[in-house]
Amino acid sequence: MHKNNYRYTNDSLPPMDGAGDYPIAMAYVPWQKEPKMYENLEEGFCNGTIFPELNKPFCGKR
């Protein structure tokens, strides 16, 4: 069995010559000043965040 040494190869993708010169991603993350938190942390954990401002449920439509 041939091991690929953790390299991913896919002949269907175009070559990415020079892509190593660029960062993968850049993020903009604004500072939160005194973020509000759920008083009942269990409610926050059920919502996937303990910060109400970040609770953005996905409804499956726009």
CHARMM internal coordinates of N, CA and C (Angstrom, degrees):
IC EDIT
DIST 1 N 1 CA 1.4628
DIST 1 CA 1 C 1.5331
ANGL 1 N 1 CA 1 C 108.58
DIST 1 C 2 N 1.2886
ANGL 1 CA 1 C 2 N 116.85
DIHE 1 N 1 CA 1 C 2 N 133.27
DIST 2 N 2 CA 1.4630
ANGL 1 C 2 N 2 CA 123.04
DIHE 1 CA 1 C 2 N 2 CA -178.30
DIST 2 CA 2 C 1.5263
ANGL 2 N 2 CA 2 C 109.07
DIHE 1 C 2 N 2 CA 2 C -91.64
DIST 2 C 3 N 1.3266
ANGL 2 CA 2 C 3 N 116.17
DIHE 2 N 2 CA 2 C 3 N 123.27
DIST 3 N 3 CA 1.4642
ANGL 2 C 3 N 3 CA 119.86
DIHE 2 CA 2 C 3 N 3 CA 175.09
DIST 3 CA 3 C 1.5171
ANGL 3 N 3 CA 3 C 108.37
DIHE 2 C 3 N 3 CA 3 C -94.23
DIST 3 C 4 N 1.3087
ANGL 3 CA 3 C 4 N 116.02
DIHE 3 N 3 CA 3 C 4 N 144.42
DIST 4 N 4 CA 1.4618
ANGL 3 C 4 N 4 CA 121.42
DIHE 3 CA 3 C 4 N 4 CA -174.97
DIST 4 CA 4 C 1.5206
ANGL 4 N 4 CA 4 C 112.10
DIHE 3 C 4 N 4 CA 4 C -99.20
DIST 4 C 5 N 1.3330
ANGL 4 CA 4 C 5 N 118.12
DIHE 4 N 4 CA 4 C 5 N 11.17
DIST 5 N 5 CA 1.4621
ANGL 4 C 5 N 5 CA 122.10
DIHE 4 CA 4 C 5 N 5 CA 179.42
DIST 5 CA 5 C 1.5224
ANGL 5 N 5 CA 5 C 112.38
DIHE 4 C 5 N 5 CA 5 C 52.14
DIST 5 C 6 N 1.3146
ANGL 5 CA 5 C 6 N 117.38
DIHE 5 N 5 CA 5 C 6 N 42.62
DIST 6 N 6 CA 1.4565
ANGL 5 C 6 N 6 CA 124.38
DIHE 5 CA 5 C 6 N 6 CA 175.87
DIST 6 CA 6 C 1.5239
ANGL 6 N 6 CA 6 C 113.81
DIHE 5 C 6 N 6 CA 6 C 64.14
DIST 6 C 7 N 1.2957
ANGL 6 CA 6 C 7 N 118.50
DIHE 6 N 6 CA 6 C 7 N 17.43
DIST 7 N 7 CA 1.4676
ANGL 6 C 7 N 7 CA 120.65
DIHE 6 CA 6 C 7 N 7 CA 176.43
DIST 7 CA 7 C 1.5141
ANGL 7 N 7 CA 7 C 108.83
DIHE 6 C 7 N 7 CA 7 C -91.57
DIST 7 C 8 N 1.3162
ANGL 7 CA 7 C 8 N 116.09
DIHE 7 N 7 CA 7 C 8 N 136.78
DIST 8 N 8 CA 1.4607
ANGL 7 C 8 N 8 CA 121.35
DIHE 7 CA 7 C 8 N 8 CA 178.81
DIST 8 CA 8 C 1.5146
ANGL 8 N 8 CA 8 C 107.81
DIHE 7 C 8 N 8 CA 8 C -96.21
DIST 8 C 9 N 1.3090
ANGL 8 CA 8 C 9 N 116.62
DIHE 8 N 8 CA 8 C 9 N 122.87
DIST 9 N 9 CA 1.4588
ANGL 8 C 9 N 9 CA 119.84
DIHE 8 CA 8 C 9 N 9 CA 176.56
DIST 9 CA 9 C 1.5166
ANGL 9 N 9 CA 9 C 108.81
DIHE 8 C 9 N 9 CA 9 C -124.34
DIST 9 C 10 N 1.3031
ANGL 9 CA 9 C 10 N 115.41
DIHE 9 N 9 CA 9 C 10 N 139.31
DIST 10 N 10 CA 1.4611
ANGL 9 C 10 N 10 CA 121.49
DIHE 9 CA 9 C 10 N 10 CA 178.07
DIST 10 CA 10 C 1.5214
ANGL 10 N 10 CA 10 C 106.59
DIHE 9 C 10 N 10 CA 10 C -149.37
DIST 10 C 11 N 1.3165
ANGL 10 CA 10 C 11 N 116.77
DIHE 10 N 10 CA 10 C 11 N 110.30
DIST 11 N 11 CA 1.4612
ANGL 10 C 11 N 11 CA 120.95
DIHE 10 CA 10 C 11 N 11 CA -176.51
DIST 11 CA 11 C 1.5209
ANGL 11 N 11 CA 11 C 113.16
DIHE 10 C 11 N 11 CA 11 C -69.24
DIST 11 C 12 N 1.3440
ANGL 11 CA 11 C 12 N 118.14
DIHE 11 N 11 CA 11 C 12 N -13.00
DIST 12 N 12 CA 1.4622
ANGL 11 C 12 N 12 CA 119.68
DIHE 11 CA 11 C 12 N 12 CA -178.99
DIST 12 CA 12 C 1.5255
ANGL 12 N 12 CA 12 C 112.12
DIHE 11 C 12 N 12 CA 12 C -83.03
DIST 12 C 13 N 1.3332
ANGL 12 CA 12 C 13 N 117.88
DIHE 12 N 12 CA 12 C 13 N -10.48
DIST 13 N 13 CA 1.4617
ANGL 12 C 13 N 13 CA 120.99
DIHE 12 CA 12 C 13 N 13 CA 179.49
DIST 13 CA 13 C 1.5223
ANGL 13 N 13 CA 13 C 110.06
DIHE 12 C 13 N 13 CA 13 C -93.48
DIST 13 C 14 N 1.3377
ANGL 13 CA 13 C 14 N 117.51
DIHE 13 N 13 CA 13 C 14 N 144.13
DIST 14 N 14 CA 1.4646
ANGL 13 C 14 N 14 CA 119.32
DIHE 13 CA 13 C 14 N 14 CA 177.63
DIST 14 CA 14 C 1.5277
ANGL 14 N 14 CA 14 C 110.02
DIHE 13 C 14 N 14 CA 14 C -69.66
DIST 14 C 15 N 1.3198
ANGL 14 CA 14 C 15 N 118.10
DIHE 14 N 14 CA 14 C 15 N 153.35
DIST 15 N 15 CA 1.4632
ANGL 14 C 15 N 15 CA 119.98
DIHE 14 CA 14 C 15 N 15 CA 178.31
DIST 15 CA 15 C 1.5227
ANGL 15 N 15 CA 15 C 110.40
DIHE 14 C 15 N 15 CA 15 C -65.57
DIST 15 C 16 N 1.3036
ANGL 15 CA 15 C 16 N 116.42
DIHE 15 N 15 CA 15 C 16 N 147.38
DIST 16 N 16 CA 1.4660
ANGL 15 C 16 N 16 CA 121.50
DIHE 15 CA 15 C 16 N 16 CA -178.74
DIST 16 CA 16 C 1.5228
ANGL 16 N 16 CA 16 C 108.98
DIHE 15 C 16 N 16 CA 16 C -115.87
DIST 16 C 17 N 1.3155
ANGL 16 CA 16 C 17 N 116.38
DIHE 16 N 16 CA 16 C 17 N 60.05
DIST 17 N 17 CA 1.4556
ANGL 16 C 17 N 17 CA 120.57
DIHE 16 CA 16 C 17 N 17 CA -179.99
DIST 17 CA 17 C 1.5211
ANGL 17 N 17 CA 17 C 109.71
DIHE 16 C 17 N 17 CA 17 C -62.72
DIST 17 C 18 N 1.3145
ANGL 17 CA 17 C 18 N 116.85
DIHE 17 N 17 CA 17 C 18 N 130.86
DIST 18 N 18 CA 1.4532
ANGL 17 C 18 N 18 CA 121.62
DIHE 17 CA 17 C 18 N 18 CA 178.12
DIST 18 CA 18 C 1.5124
ANGL 18 N 18 CA 18 C 114.30
DIHE 17 C 18 N 18 CA 18 C 82.84
DIST 18 C 19 N 1.3353
ANGL 18 CA 18 C 19 N 118.77
DIHE 18 N 18 CA 18 C 19 N -1.90
DIST 19 N 19 CA 1.4644
ANGL 18 C 19 N 19 CA 120.63
DIHE 18 CA 18 C 19 N 19 CA -178.64
DIST 19 CA 19 C 1.5205
ANGL 19 N 19 CA 19 C 111.55
DIHE 18 C 19 N 19 CA 19 C -68.10
DIST 19 C 20 N 1.3185
ANGL 19 CA 19 C 20 N 117.51
DIHE 19 N 19 CA 19 C 20 N -20.75
DIST 20 N 20 CA 1.4529
ANGL 19 C 20 N 20 CA 120.44
DIHE 19 CA 19 C 20 N 20 CA 179.64
DIST 20 CA 20 C 1.5195
ANGL 20 N 20 CA 20 C 113.20
DIHE 19 C 20 N 20 CA 20 C -68.29
DIST 20 C 21 N 1.3311
ANGL 20 CA 20 C 21 N 117.27
DIHE 20 N 20 CA 20 C 21 N -11.56
DIST 21 N 21 CA 1.4576
ANGL 20 C 21 N 21 CA 121.19
DIHE 20 CA 20 C 21 N 21 CA 179.98
DIST 21 CA 21 C 1.5229
ANGL 21 N 21 CA 21 C 112.82
DIHE 20 C 21 N 21 CA 21 C -82.88
DIST 21 C 22 N 1.3213
ANGL 21 CA 21 C 22 N 117.83
DIHE 21 N 21 CA 21 C 22 N -9.12
DIST 22 N 22 CA 1.4583
ANGL 21 C 22 N 22 CA 121.60
DIHE 21 CA 21 C 22 N 22 CA -175.03
DIST 22 CA 22 C 1.5260
ANGL 22 N 22 CA 22 C 110.72
DIHE 21 C 22 N 22 CA 22 C -113.39
DIST 22 C 23 N 1.3365
ANGL 22 CA 22 C 23 N 118.02
DIHE 22 N 22 CA 22 C 23 N 148.91
DIST 23 N 23 CA 1.4658
ANGL 22 C 23 N 23 CA 119.70
DIHE 22 CA 22 C 23 N 23 CA 175.92
DIST 23 CA 23 C 1.5244
ANGL 23 N 23 CA 23 C 110.27
DIHE 22 C 23 N 23 CA 23 C -68.86
DIST 23 C 24 N 1.3144
ANGL 23 CA 23 C 24 N 116.90
DIHE 23 N 23 CA 23 C 24 N 153.28
DIST 24 N 24 CA 1.4613
ANGL 23 C 24 N 24 CA 121.35
DIHE 23 CA 23 C 24 N 24 CA 179.72
DIST 24 CA 24 C 1.5223
ANGL 24 N 24 CA 24 C 110.23
DIHE 23 C 24 N 24 CA 24 C -65.87
DIST 24 C 25 N 1.3241
ANGL 24 CA 24 C 25 N 117.22
DIHE 24 N 24 CA 24 C 25 N -43.87
DIST 25 N 25 CA 1.4639
ANGL 24 C 25 N 25 CA 120.86
DIHE 24 CA 24 C 25 N 25 CA -178.62
DIST 25 CA 25 C 1.5193
ANGL 25 N 25 CA 25 C 109.09
DIHE 24 C 25 N 25 CA 25 C -158.71
DIST 25 C 26 N 1.3127
ANGL 25 CA 25 C 26 N 114.94
DIHE 25 N 25 CA 25 C 26 N 160.39
DIST 26 N 26 CA 1.4590
ANGL 25 C 26 N 26 CA 121.09
DIHE 25 CA 25 C 26 N 26 CA 173.00
DIST 26 CA 26 C 1.5183
ANGL 26 N 26 CA 26 C 106.91
DIHE 25 C 26 N 26 CA 26 C -131.83
DIST 26 C 27 N 1.3027
ANGL 26 CA 26 C 27 N 116.57
DIHE 26 N 26 CA 26 C 27 N 138.95
DIST 27 N 27 CA 1.4607
ANGL 26 C 27 N 27 CA 120.59
DIHE 26 CA 26 C 27 N 27 CA -176.79
DIST 27 CA 27 C 1.5209
ANGL 27 N 27 CA 27 C 110.33
DIHE 26 C 27 N 27 CA 27 C -119.17
DIST 27 C 28 N 1.3175
ANGL 27 CA 27 C 28 N 115.13
DIHE 27 N 27 CA 27 C 28 N 145.01
DIST 28 N 28 CA 1.4559
ANGL 27 C 28 N 28 CA 121.42
DIHE 27 CA 27 C 28 N 28 CA 171.63
DIST 28 CA 28 C 1.5166
ANGL 28 N 28 CA 28 C 106.41
DIHE 27 C 28 N 28 CA 28 C -110.04
DIST 28 C 29 N 1.3064
ANGL 28 CA 28 C 29 N 116.58
DIHE 28 N 28 CA 28 C 29 N 116.03
DIST 29 N 29 CA 1.4630
ANGL 28 C 29 N 29 CA 121.37
DIHE 28 CA 28 C 29 N 29 CA -178.42
DIST 29 CA 29 C 1.5203
ANGL 29 N 29 CA 29 C 107.74
DIHE 28 C 29 N 29 CA 29 C -126.33
DIST 29 C 30 N 1.3434
ANGL 29 CA 29 C 30 N 117.60
DIHE 29 N 29 CA 29 C 30 N 103.52
DIST 30 N 30 CA 1.4655
ANGL 29 C 30 N 30 CA 119.41
DIHE 29 CA 29 C 30 N 30 CA -179.59
DIST 30 CA 30 C 1.5295
ANGL 30 N 30 CA 30 C 111.02
DIHE 29 C 30 N 30 CA 30 C -69.76
DIST 30 C 31 N 1.3135
ANGL 30 CA 30 C 31 N 115.81
DIHE 30 N 30 CA 30 C 31 N 150.30
DIST 31 N 31 CA 1.4580
ANGL 30 C 31 N 31 CA 120.93
DIHE 30 CA 30 C 31 N 31 CA 177.42
DIST 31 CA 31 C 1.5151
ANGL 31 N 31 CA 31 C 109.79
DIHE 30 C 31 N 31 CA 31 C -69.58
DIST 31 C 32 N 1.3184
ANGL 31 CA 31 C 32 N 116.11
DIHE 31 N 31 CA 31 C 32 N 140.65
DIST 32 N 32 CA 1.4581
ANGL 31 C 32 N 32 CA 120.98
DIHE 31 CA 31 C 32 N 32 CA 173.85
DIST 32 CA 32 C 1.5190
ANGL 32 N 32 CA 32 C 107.77
DIHE 31 C 32 N 32 CA 32 C -100.80
DIST 32 C 33 N 1.3153
ANGL 32 CA 32 C 33 N 116.25
DIHE 32 N 32 CA 32 C 33 N 127.12
DIST 33 N 33 CA 1.4540
ANGL 32 C 33 N 33 CA 120.44
DIHE 32 CA 32 C 33 N 33 CA 177.77
DIST 33 CA 33 C 1.5206
ANGL 33 N 33 CA 33 C 108.62
DIHE 32 C 33 N 33 CA 33 C -100.63
DIST 33 C 34 N 1.3078
ANGL 33 CA 33 C 34 N 115.23
DIHE 33 N 33 CA 33 C 34 N 120.11
DIST 34 N 34 CA 1.4619
ANGL 33 C 34 N 34 CA 122.38
DIHE 33 CA 33 C 34 N 34 CA 179.83
DIST 34 CA 34 C 1.5254
ANGL 34 N 34 CA 34 C 111.57
DIHE 33 C 34 N 34 CA 34 C 45.49
DIST 34 C 35 N 1.3177
ANGL 34 CA 34 C 35 N 117.59
DIHE 34 N 34 CA 34 C 35 N 66.69
DIST 35 N 35 CA 1.4685
ANGL 34 C 35 N 35 CA 119.42
DIHE 34 CA 34 C 35 N 35 CA -178.49
DIST 35 CA 35 C 1.5241
ANGL 35 N 35 CA 35 C 111.56
DIHE 34 C 35 N 35 CA 35 C -65.18
DIST 35 C 36 N 1.3228
ANGL 35 CA 35 C 36 N 114.53
DIHE 35 N 35 CA 35 C 36 N 141.90
DIST 36 N 36 CA 1.4591
ANGL 35 C 36 N 36 CA 119.88
DIHE 35 CA 35 C 36 N 36 CA 176.09
DIST 36 CA 36 C 1.5175
ANGL 36 N 36 CA 36 C 108.03
DIHE 35 C 36 N 36 CA 36 C -76.96
DIST 36 C 37 N 1.3303
ANGL 36 CA 36 C 37 N 115.91
DIHE 36 N 36 CA 36 C 37 N 144.48
DIST 37 N 37 CA 1.4591
ANGL 36 C 37 N 37 CA 120.77
DIHE 36 CA 36 C 37 N 37 CA 177.60
DIST 37 CA 37 C 1.5195
ANGL 37 N 37 CA 37 C 108.36
DIHE 36 C 37 N 37 CA 37 C -125.39
DIST 37 C 38 N 1.3261
ANGL 37 CA 37 C 38 N 115.25
DIHE 37 N 37 CA 37 C 38 N 151.96
DIST 38 N 38 CA 1.4578
ANGL 37 C 38 N 38 CA 118.98
DIHE 37 CA 37 C 38 N 38 CA 174.80
DIST 38 CA 38 C 1.5250
ANGL 38 N 38 CA 38 C 108.94
DIHE 37 C 38 N 38 CA 38 C -60.42
DIST 38 C 39 N 1.3316
ANGL 38 CA 38 C 39 N 116.55
DIHE 38 N 38 CA 38 C 39 N 137.12
DIST 39 N 39 CA 1.4601
ANGL 38 C 39 N 39 CA 119.17
DIHE 38 CA 38 C 39 N 39 CA 175.25
DIST 39 CA 39 C 1.5181
ANGL 39 N 39 CA 39 C 109.95
DIHE 38 C 39 N 39 CA 39 C -68.07
DIST 39 C 40 N 1.3320
ANGL 39 CA 39 C 40 N 116.28
DIHE 39 N 39 CA 39 C 40 N -38.09
DIST 40 N 40 CA 1.4532
ANGL 39 C 40 N 40 CA 121.87
DIHE 39 CA 39 C 40 N 40 CA 176.09
DIST 40 CA 40 C 1.5288
ANGL 40 N 40 CA 40 C 106.80
DIHE 39 C 40 N 40 CA 40 C -96.66
DIST 40 C 41 N 1.3327
ANGL 40 CA 40 C 41 N 116.92
DIHE 40 N 40 CA 40 C 41 N 99.37
DIST 41 N 41 CA 1.4619
ANGL 40 C 41 N 41 CA 120.27
DIHE 40 CA 40 C 41 N 41 CA -174.99
DIST 41 CA 41 C 1.5214
ANGL 41 N 41 CA 41 C 112.33
DIHE 40 C 41 N 41 CA 41 C -63.83
DIST 41 C 42 N 1.3337
ANGL 41 CA 41 C 42 N 117.90
DIHE 41 N 41 CA 41 C 42 N -26.38
DIST 42 N 42 CA 1.4638
ANGL 41 C 42 N 42 CA 119.67
DIHE 41 CA 41 C 42 N 42 CA 177.92
DIST 42 CA 42 C 1.5264
ANGL 42 N 42 CA 42 C 110.24
DIHE 41 C 42 N 42 CA 42 C -63.17
DIST 42 C 43 N 1.3300
ANGL 42 CA 42 C 43 N 117.38
DIHE 42 N 42 CA 42 C 43 N -37.22
DIST 43 N 43 CA 1.4697
ANGL 42 C 43 N 43 CA 121.03
DIHE 42 CA 42 C 43 N 43 CA 175.86
DIST 43 CA 43 C 1.5261
ANGL 43 N 43 CA 43 C 109.84
DIHE 42 C 43 N 43 CA 43 C -61.83
DIST 43 C 44 N 1.3150
ANGL 43 CA 43 C 44 N 116.22
DIHE 43 N 43 CA 43 C 44 N -41.66
DIST 44 N 44 CA 1.4550
ANGL 43 C 44 N 44 CA 120.38
DIHE 43 CA 43 C 44 N 44 CA 178.26
DIST 44 CA 44 C 1.5125
ANGL 44 N 44 CA 44 C 112.21
DIHE 43 C 44 N 44 CA 44 C -63.67
DIST 44 C 45 N 1.3107
ANGL 44 CA 44 C 45 N 117.09
DIHE 44 N 44 CA 44 C 45 N -43.43
DIST 45 N 45 CA 1.4648
ANGL 44 C 45 N 45 CA 119.87
DIHE 44 CA 44 C 45 N 45 CA 179.01
DIST 45 CA 45 C 1.5193
ANGL 45 N 45 CA 45 C 110.80
DIHE 44 C 45 N 45 CA 45 C -64.08
DIST 45 C 46 N 1.3267
ANGL 45 CA 45 C 46 N 117.88
DIHE 45 N 45 CA 45 C 46 N -35.26
DIST 46 N 46 CA 1.4685
ANGL 45 C 46 N 46 CA 120.78
DIHE 45 CA 45 C 46 N 46 CA 177.08
DIST 46 CA 46 C 1.5279
ANGL 46 N 46 CA 46 C 110.99
DIHE 45 C 46 N 46 CA 46 C -67.54
DIST 46 C 47 N 1.3296
ANGL 46 CA 46 C 47 N 117.22
DIHE 46 N 46 CA 46 C 47 N -29.90
DIST 47 N 47 CA 1.4667
ANGL 46 C 47 N 47 CA 121.78
DIHE 46 CA 46 C 47 N 47 CA 178.49
DIST 47 CA 47 C 1.5242
ANGL 47 N 47 CA 47 C 112.29
DIHE 46 C 47 N 47 CA 47 C -84.46
DIST 47 C 48 N 1.3260
ANGL 47 CA 47 C 48 N 117.33
DIHE 47 N 47 CA 47 C 48 N -9.37
DIST 48 N 48 CA 1.4576
ANGL 47 C 48 N 48 CA 120.55
DIHE 47 CA 47 C 48 N 48 CA 179.95
DIST 48 CA 48 C 1.5116
ANGL 48 N 48 CA 48 C 113.75
DIHE 47 C 48 N 48 CA 48 C 88.88
DIST 48 C 49 N 1.3300
ANGL 48 CA 48 C 49 N 117.99
DIHE 48 N 48 CA 48 C 49 N 1.53
DIST 49 N 49 CA 1.4551
ANGL 48 C 49 N 49 CA 122.22
DIHE 48 CA 48 C 49 N 49 CA 176.13
DIST 49 CA 49 C 1.5200
ANGL 49 N 49 CA 49 C 108.53
DIHE 48 C 49 N 49 CA 49 C -156.75
DIST 49 C 50 N 1.3125
ANGL 49 CA 49 C 50 N 116.27
DIHE 49 N 49 CA 49 C 50 N 145.75
DIST 50 N 50 CA 1.4634
ANGL 49 C 50 N 50 CA 119.05
DIHE 49 CA 49 C 50 N 50 CA 177.22
DIST 50 CA 50 C 1.5242
ANGL 50 N 50 CA 50 C 110.77
DIHE 49 C 50 N 50 CA 50 C -92.03
DIST 50 C 51 N 1.3356
ANGL 50 CA 50 C 51 N 116.61
DIHE 50 N 50 CA 50 C 51 N 1.67
DIST 51 N 51 CA 1.4551
ANGL 50 C 51 N 51 CA 121.62
DIHE 50 CA 50 C 51 N 51 CA 179.31
DIST 51 CA 51 C 1.5295
ANGL 51 N 51 CA 51 C 109.57
DIHE 50 C 51 N 51 CA 51 C -107.49
DIST 51 C 52 N 1.3367
ANGL 51 CA 51 C 52 N 118.57
DIHE 51 N 51 CA 51 C 52 N 113.02
DIST 52 N 52 CA 1.4699
ANGL 51 C 52 N 52 CA 120.66
DIHE 51 CA 51 C 52 N 52 CA -177.99
DIST 52 CA 52 C 1.5295
ANGL 52 N 52 CA 52 C 113.50
DIHE 51 C 52 N 52 CA 52 C -57.50
DIST 52 C 53 N 1.3343
ANGL 52 CA 52 C 53 N 117.76
DIHE 52 N 52 CA 52 C 53 N -32.18
DIST 53 N 53 CA 1.4670
ANGL 52 C 53 N 53 CA 120.35
DIHE 52 CA 52 C 53 N 53 CA -178.93
DIST 53 CA 53 C 1.5273
ANGL 53 N 53 CA 53 C 111.95
DIHE 52 C 53 N 53 CA 53 C -66.26
DIST 53 C 54 N 1.3252
ANGL 53 CA 53 C 54 N 117.23
DIHE 53 N 53 CA 53 C 54 N -21.94
DIST 54 N 54 CA 1.4630
ANGL 53 C 54 N 54 CA 121.29
DIHE 53 CA 53 C 54 N 54 CA -179.34
DIST 54 CA 54 C 1.5209
ANGL 54 N 54 CA 54 C 112.47
DIHE 53 C 54 N 54 CA 54 C -97.24
DIST 54 C 55 N 1.3140
ANGL 54 CA 54 C 55 N 117.45
DIHE 54 N 54 CA 54 C 55 N 1.12
DIST 55 N 55 CA 1.4654
ANGL 54 C 55 N 55 CA 121.11
DIHE 54 CA 54 C 55 N 55 CA -179.67
DIST 55 CA 55 C 1.5218
ANGL 55 N 55 CA 55 C 108.47
DIHE 54 C 55 N 55 CA 55 C -80.13
DIST 55 C 56 N 1.3059
ANGL 55 CA 55 C 56 N 115.65
DIHE 55 N 55 CA 55 C 56 N 97.86
DIST 56 N 56 CA 1.4687
ANGL 55 C 56 N 56 CA 122.86
DIHE 55 CA 55 C 56 N 56 CA -179.33
DIST 56 CA 56 C 1.5225
ANGL 56 N 56 CA 56 C 108.15
DIHE 55 C 56 N 56 CA 56 C -121.90
DIST 56 C 57 N 1.3360
ANGL 56 CA 56 C 57 N 117.62
DIHE 56 N 56 CA 56 C 57 N 84.55
DIST 57 N 57 CA 1.4663
ANGL 56 C 57 N 57 CA 119.38
DIHE 56 CA 56 C 57 N 57 CA -176.78
DIST 57 CA 57 C 1.5257
ANGL 57 N 57 CA 57 C 111.78
DIHE 56 C 57 N 57 CA 57 C -63.93
DIST 57 C 58 N 1.3231
ANGL 57 CA 57 C 58 N 115.50
DIHE 57 N 57 CA 57 C 58 N 144.04
DIST 58 N 58 CA 1.4587
ANGL 57 C 58 N 58 CA 121.74
DIHE 57 CA 57 C 58 N 58 CA 177.09
DIST 58 CA 58 C 1.5157
ANGL 58 N 58 CA 58 C 107.87
DIHE 57 C 58 N 58 CA 58 C -90.56
DIST 58 C 59 N 1.3217
ANGL 58 CA 58 C 59 N 116.67
DIHE 58 N 58 CA 58 C 59 N 119.90
DIST 59 N 59 CA 1.4655
ANGL 58 C 59 N 59 CA 121.76
DIHE 58 CA 58 C 59 N 59 CA -177.52
DIST 59 CA 59 C 1.5236
ANGL 59 N 59 CA 59 C 112.05
DIHE 58 C 59 N 59 CA 59 C -101.83
DIST 59 C 60 N 1.3193
ANGL 59 CA 59 C 60 N 118.48
DIHE 59 N 59 CA 59 C 60 N -4.29
DIST 60 N 60 CA 1.4529
ANGL 59 C 60 N 60 CA 121.38
DIHE 59 CA 59 C 60 N 60 CA 177.56
DIST 60 CA 60 C 1.5140
ANGL 60 N 60 CA 60 C 114.24
DIHE 59 C 60 N 60 CA 60 C 82.91
DIST 60 C 61 N 1.3018
ANGL 60 CA 60 C 61 N 118.87
DIHE 60 N 60 CA 60 C 61 N 8.22
DIST 61 N 61 CA 1.4642
ANGL 60 C 61 N 61 CA 121.77
DIHE 60 CA 60 C 61 N 61 CA 177.32
DIST 61 CA 61 C 1.5152
ANGL 61 N 61 CA 61 C 108.68
DIHE 60 C 61 N 61 CA 61 C -152.56
DIST 61 C 62 N 1.2960
ANGL 61 CA 61 C 62 N 116.04
DIHE 61 N 61 CA 61 C 62 N 168.12
DIST 62 N 62 CA 1.4685
ANGL 61 C 62 N 62 CA 120.67
DIHE 61 CA 61 C 62 N 62 CA 179.87
DIST 62 CA 62 C 1.4924
ANGL 62 N 62 CA 62 C 111.84
DIHE 61 C 62 N 62 CA 62 C -91.03
END
COOR INIT
IC SEED 1 N 1 CA 1 C
IC BUILD
